[in-house]
Amino acid sequence: MSSARPVTPPGFTLSDRPPSAVASADVVALAVLPGDGDGAEGPELGPGSAELADDLSGVPDLLDVLASAGATGRAGEVTELHGVRRDDALVRVLLVGAGAATPDDLRRAGAAVVRRTRDAEHVASAVSAVSGPEGLAAFVEGAMLGGFGFSLHRDGPEHRPAATVTLALSAGSDDDLARAVARAGASWLARTLATTPSNIKTPQWLAEQAVDAATAAGLKATVLDEEQLQRRGFGGIVGVGQAAQAPPRLVRLDYRPGRRLAGSRKPRHVVLVGKGITFDSGGLSIKPGQAMATMKRDMTGAAVVAAVMAALPAIGCPVRVTGLLPLAENAVGSRAMRPGDVLRQYGGRTTEVTNTDAEGRLVLADGLAYAVDELEPDVLVDIATLTGGIKVALGQHLGGLFATDDALAAALEQAGSRSGEPVWRMPLAREYAGKLASKIADADNAPGGPPAITAALFLEPFTAGLPWAHLDIASVGDSPQDADEWTEGPTGFGARLLLDWLGTPAPLDGVR
């Protein structure tokens, strides 16, 4: 079966002309703002509206159109005009609510535009012109990700996003646009990898995709196979993957900033570790059938790390970053690890496996221990669809954040807020550390509740006291429906957050 990805995101261009003057556009989009907000006046039209009647024919009074439609200007609201022409061709005109023109509002507006313009050739939009570069970036993210699709249909996808989106009357620069496209493109790649079926997405296949993306971006890539993992003592990765027909892998991706970005001093070093379970049956502690329905996306953390690493040159990251992707399939079979087995993790720490469905922490632990032993990191960050407990705690709109360093936690929280991928800091409550005790090993892998906290506490000893953050994104790993820039299915949550953080001038400011 082909692993081709036939749905591609729109291309984006900038123009200083009003959208109605972009001659090749078959769709024109203008912003609508809520007005004074107290109901005394109706919504207001954004940039480009004054030129519309001069450039196109058959344009009615736009304020009358909005009044007739009951439009309010709320973010993502769309009113469409009919009968508007350029010469002999019909042109669709969309009046799009931009709300208060915050980044979140403009992401919603961008997603609304792309959903209303499926299969269009060229959309010219002045919606982002109501804001500056931050608004432009948010609109691009919404317009790219709201149109995400994946299809293995024999005849190709039923619909595609618009081929080209021109950002008219934009205040942003080419650099602003390139960074926005890189961030959104990383999320697109992470979603694509997470959506790929597991009969295609073996650990070897996912390793190849990560290496291809990284090398295309100029990064160094190394892959350890099952024999190397066994020989070097990666007991967690080997143990989780030993029953699967497709053997495990560990991918290492290395980014180093140039002198212009890093400055004269040696750049500090961040290591990202992403959980890469290409399918999670639960192992011998098998999941109920319905709980397995989304488990092809249990490698979202690894997909996010791979996509982030490939985008680092485009965003101008000023610190050194290494990405580690421990990849395995948690299968059922005669060679599967059993409840009661004891694994020796990388570095020697032992784990009693009392639940084979608590496997993600086993591969993450090996990755973290390897980073400490081999890479001399200044900061560790792992990301994983790790526990159902975080979904119970936070619902489906917030990711979980655990951290041992307040400055690191604050930086990630702020990046999440800016990027539209919000996280909530959870406690590393020592009161529950005793639950990890095992009579025969250094720790029990499934000590019980509160499950998100005890999972984080399990990982902490593998960080050797370094500044560390753990992102549990099981709460936001899937979207139940299309909403704003999210599309039904795997979300790739975390790529924009990490790129926002790593793209700041000093990501590790204040981190001890």
SULKA-V74754 format. One record per residue. N is the residue number from 0. OMEGA is omega in whole degrees, -180 to 180 (NA if undefined). Layout:
BEGIN
n omega
N OMEGA
N OMEGA
END
This chain:
BEGIN
n omega
0 -180
1 174
2 -179
3 179
4 -169
5 -180
6 -178
7 -179
8 177
9 165
10 -176
11 176
12 177
13 174
14 175
15 180
16 173
17 -174
18 -180
19 179
20 176
21 -163
22 -175
23 -176
24 173
25 174
26 177
27 -179
28 178
29 180
30 172
31 -180
32 -173
33 -178
34 -173
35 173
36 -179
37 178
38 -179
39 179
40 180
41 -179
42 -180
43 179
44 -179
45 -178
46 178
47 -177
48 -178
49 -177
50 -171
51 -177
52 178
53 -174
54 -177
55 -180
56 180
57 -178
58 177
59 174
60 -172
61 179
62 175
63 178
64 180
65 179
66 -180
67 -179
68 -176
69 -177
70 -178
71 -175
72 178
73 -174
74 177
75 177
76 -176
77 172
78 -177
79 174
80 178
81 176
82 179
83 -174
84 163
85 -173
86 -176
87 -175
88 174
89 177
90 176
91 177
92 -180
93 173
94 -164
95 178
96 179
97 179
98 179
99 178
100 171
101 175
102 178
103 179
104 -177
105 171
106 178
107 180
108 179
109 178
110 179
111 179
112 -174
113 178
114 179
115 -175
116 178
117 177
118 176
119 177
120 -172
121 176
122 173
123 -173
124 171
125 -177
126 -177
127 -179
128 177
129 -178
130 -180
131 -177
132 179
133 178
134 177
135 -179
136 -179
137 178
138 179
139 179
140 179
141 -177
142 177
143 -169
144 176
145 178
146 -178
147 175
148 178
149 -177
150 168
151 175
152 -179
153 -176
154 180
155 -177
156 178
157 -179
158 176
159 173
160 178
161 -176
162 -177
163 172
164 175
165 179
166 -173
167 178
168 -173
169 175
170 -177
171 180
172 175
173 178
174 177
175 -179
176 -178
177 179
178 179
179 179
180 179
181 180
182 -180
183 179
184 176
185 177
186 178
187 179
188 180
189 177
190 -179
191 179
192 -178
193 -179
194 -179
195 -179
196 -174
197 175
198 170
199 -169
200 171
201 174
202 179
203 180
204 -178
205 176
206 180
207 178
208 179
209 180
210 179
211 -179
212 -177
213 -178
214 176
215 178
216 178
217 -180
218 174
219 -179
220 177
221 179
222 173
223 179
224 -173
225 179
226 178
227 178
228 179
229 -176
230 -176
231 170
232 177
233 -173
234 179
235 -179
236 180
237 -179
238 -180
239 -173
240 -168
241 -180
242 -174
243 175
244 178
245 -173
246 -176
247 178
248 167
249 180
250 174
251 179
252 -175
253 175
254 173
255 179
256 173
257 -177
258 -179
259 -179
260 -173
261 -175
262 -174
263 -177
264 176
265 -177
266 176
267 -166
268 175
269 172
270 175
271 178
272 -178
273 178
274 -175
275 176
276 -171
277 164
278 -177
279 175
280 -170
281 -176
282 -179
283 171
284 -163
285 179
286 167
287 -174
288 -177
289 -180
290 179
291 -170
292 -179
293 -170
294 169
295 -179
296 -178
297 174
298 -179
299 180
300 178
301 178
302 179
303 -180
304 179
305 -178
306 178
307 -179
308 -178
309 -178
310 -174
311 178
312 -177
313 -179
314 178
315 -180
316 -175
317 -179
318 175
319 -180
320 171
321 176
322 177
323 -179
324 173
325 -170
326 177
327 170
328 179
329 -172
330 174
331 179
332 -176
333 -180
334 -176
335 172
336 -173
337 169
338 -176
339 176
340 174
341 179
342 173
343 -177
344 175
345 -179
346 173
347 -180
348 -176
349 -179
350 171
351 -179
352 176
353 176
354 -178
355 177
356 172
357 -171
358 -176
359 -180
360 179
361 179
362 176
363 -179
364 177
365 -180
366 179
367 -179
368 177
369 179
370 180
371 -174
372 -169
373 -164
374 -180
375 -179
376 169
377 -177
378 174
379 173
380 173
381 -179
382 -171
383 164
384 -163
385 -171
386 170
387 -179
388 -179
389 176
390 176
391 -177
392 -167
393 -176
394 -173
395 -179
396 -178
397 170
398 179
399 180
400 171
401 -178
402 176
403 -177
404 -175
405 -179
406 177
407 178
408 -179
409 180
410 -180
411 176
412 -180
413 177
414 177
415 179
416 -180
417 -171
418 -176
419 176
420 -172
421 177
422 -180
423 -178
424 180
425 -177
426 167
427 -169
428 -177
429 180
430 -177
431 -176
432 -180
433 179
434 -178
435 -174
436 174
437 180
438 -173
439 -178
440 -179
441 180
442 173
443 -176
444 -177
445 -172
446 -180
447 -172
448 -5
449 -163
450 -180
451 -179
452 -178
453 175
454 177
455 178
456 176
457 -176
458 -170
459 -179
460 -180
461 -178
462 175
463 177
464 177
465 172
466 -170
467 172
468 180
469 179
470 176
471 -174
472 177
473 179
474 -173
475 -178
476 177
477 171
478 -178
479 -178
480 173
481 179
482 -178
483 -178
484 180
485 174
486 -177
487 -180
488 -178
489 -172
490 -172
491 -177
492 177
493 -179
494 180
495 179
496 -176
497 179
498 175
499 180
500 -176
501 177
502 177
503 -177
504 -178
505 -175
506 -174
507 176
508 176
509 180
510 -173
511 NA
END
